[in-house]
Amino acid sequence: MRAGIAYIKCMQYTIRNVPGFLDAVLRDSARQQRKSLNETALEALARGAGLGENRRRQRDLGDIAGSWREDPDFDLALAAQDAVDPEIWR
């Protein structure tokens, strides 16, 4: 039983067919950070899965979609931006 738990905790993966450009980027990053290729690849996988240190919160903006309200002052401000000054464009 202990052997089974140890195996699961230290699961090993084999990743095949890594494209050359990705291999180069991972190896360069590992070299620059003075980390092992394995550690660098694990960090990249974690970031890709949304588990990195700088996890970005993604939102779909559904909370504000469809909430536009007409505003005459805003429309005037936009119209003023579209005005062409003949003195500048002679």
Secondary structure, DSSP 4 states (H G I P E B T S, - for coil): -HHHHHHHHT---------HHHHHHHHHHHHHHT--HHHHHHHHHHHHTT-STTPPPP---TTTTT-----HHHHHHHHHHH---TTTT-
